[in-house]
Amino acid sequence: MFSDKKKKEKMAINLLPSRGLPSIVLAIAQASRHAHGRLPIRCCSSREFRPRSTIATTGDSAVERGQMSSDGNYYGFGPYRIDSKEVFYLTNLSFAMVNLRPILPGHVLICPRREVKRFGDLTAEETIDLWLTAKKVGTQLECFHKATSLTFTIQDGPEAGQSVPHVHIHIVPRKGGDFEENDQIYDAIDEKEKELKQKLDLDKERKDRSLEERVQEADAYRLLFS
């Protein structure tokens, strides 16, 4: 049994988060404690960032959890296959991969492991995990690339510029003067989104970003979370 003092402390803790905060914030806070623990975000640290599952996860159960081939060689990204070597961070519900044609150094994509076309079709747990993953990855890459800011962007639906029917967050580390006009980055992301589909549709080797180049980048990022 709790003492009167402990009861009051427990009641105060339970009441504090509810004042003026929407339910989604409370859900994120609660899920963060259970799913990602209480680990602080430390720039370019390594040991604190151990994903709940690893790139080496294989087998049919992985396919059921989210679009990984039974042989562990690729991940599903809409109708396309992404080589597992291009995936540098993985949780039970999300994965982070390098970009075929980044607009700036560190431009990566965060995706749900389950193939979901629209943001509104994600479960609450997937939504929380996706953004917590984006936060963690973005923090590390901002430091890694010596950037000073981050752009997070989702194109939700064809009219918004989404070309691959699988929810994904663009993360772009930013520095002063990287675009002449700051808002030009959104036009650049729209253009790269179109190019992404075109490139994924090609069977031939990409001229600008070879698989070897993308794997080398993923290997470097993976060390941030190992």
N, C-alpha and C positions, 0 to 999 in steps of 0.2 A: 504493500500500500504506500502511496505517496504521502509525505508530510504536507501540512497546509501550505508551507512555503513552496515546496516543489510543485504542488497542484497549481498555485498561482503562476509560477514560472512557466509551467507547461501550457496553461491557458493563454498567457501573454504571447508565447511563441506561436501558438496556433492562430491567434487573432491578428498579429501584426501583418502577415502577408495579404490579408483579405481587404485591407483598406484601400479602396480606389484602384485595385489592380484587376484587370480582366482575367477571366478564367483561364485563357490560354497561357498567360504569364505564369499563373500558379501551376498549371500542368507542366510547363517547360521546366520550372524550378524543381518540381517533384521528380519528374522523369530524369532530370540531369543528375540528381543525387543518386538515383538507382542505376541508371544506364551508364553514365560516364563517371560516376563517383564525384569526389570533392577535389579533384586535382586542379591546381591553379594553372592558368595559362602562362607559361614562361617562354619567352622568345628564344627560339632556336635551341631549346632544351631537347634532350633525346629520351632519357629514361622515363620521364613522366608521361610520355605519350605512347602507351602501348594499346593498340586497338584491341577490342574484345575478341576478334577472330583475326586470322592471319591470311596472307596471300596464299599460303600453302594449303588452305582448306580445300578438300576435294570430296568427290562422291556424290551420289544422288541426293543426299540430304541437303547438300549445298545448292543444288539446282532448285529444290523445293523452297529453300529460304530465299533464293533470289538470283536467278539468271546466271549461274555459273555452270559451265559445261561439266559433264560428269568426269571428264579427264583433267579438269582444272586448267585448261589451256586458254580459255577466253571467257569474257563476260558479255552478256547481252546489252546492247544499247539500242533500243527500238529494234528494228529488223537487222541490225548490224552486229558483227562480232568484234569485240575489242580484245586484243591480245592481253593476257593476264600480266605480261611483263610491263605493260603501259599503266597498270593500276598500282598506285604507290601507297594507298591507305584504304583500309577496309574495316567496317564494323558489321554487325549482324544485319543491318538494314541499308547501309549506304556504302558507296565506294567513290574514291577520288582518282581521276585519271588525267594524264597529260593531254595536251591539245594537239590536234594534227597541224593546225596553223595558228599559233598564238598571235594575238595582236601586240602583246608586250611580253617580256620575260616573266615567267611565272603564271601566265594565263592558263588556268586549269578548269576542269569541270567536276562538279559533285553531283552524283546521281543516286537515286534509290536503287537498291539491288533488284527489287521487283519492277517489272516493266509497267510503268504507270504513265499514261499519256498526258494528263492534265494535273496541275498542282492541286486542284480541289478534290481529286480522286485519291490522294494520299491519305492513309490513316493518320490519326493523331500521333501515334508513336513514330511513324515514318517521317512526318513533318518535323517533329522535335529532333529526331536523330539526324535528319538531313541538315538542319540549321546548326546544330551543335558541331557536326562534322565540318561544315563550312567555316564556322568560327575558329575551330582548332587549326584546320589547314591554312586558312587565311592568315592567322597570326604567325604561324611558322614561316610561310612563304614571304610575308612582308619583311620579316627579319632577314631571311636567307638572301633576298634580292636587294637588301638595304633600301627598301622603299619606305615611304612615309604615310601612305594611305592605301585603302583597298576599295575597289568597286565590286559589289555583289549585284548580279543581274539575273533575272529569270524572264524568259520569253514564254508566256503561257498561252499557247494556241497559235494557229497559222497566221492569223491577222496581227498577232503581236511579234511575228518574225520567227516563231519556232519552226524549224525545218525537220528536226528528228523527233518523232512522236514518243519521247521518253523524257520525263521531267529532268531538268539539269540546271544547276546554278553555275553561272560563269563567275570565277574569282579572278580579279586582275590586280596585282600589286601596282601601285601608282607612285610616281615621282613628279615633282614640279617640272612643268614644261614638257611632259611626255606627249601632250597634244596641244596644238596652238590654241584651240578653244576646248575647254574641259568637256563640254557636252558632245564633242565629236567622238568620244569613245563609244557612245551608244550607236552611232551610225556604223562605226567600225565593227562593233559586236554583231550588228545586223548583217553586215556584209560577210563576216567570218562564219556566221551561222549558215548562210546560204552555201558558202564554200565548203563547210564541213560536210553537208549532205552530198555535195558533188564529189568530194574526195572519197567519202565512204562508199559511194556508188562505183568508184573505179576499182578495177582489179589490179591495175598496173601499179608499179612502185611510184610513190609520191616523189616528185622532183625536189620539192622544197624541204620536206621533213621526212627523212627515211625512218623506217622502223628502228634502226640502230640508234639514230639520234634521239628518238622518243624514249627508247629503253634506257639510254644513258641518263636522260633527264629524270625519268621515274626512279632509277636507282639512287640518284643523288637525293631526291626528295624522300625516298623511303628511309634513308638513314636518319632523318629528322624524327622519325616516329618509332625507331627500333630500340 
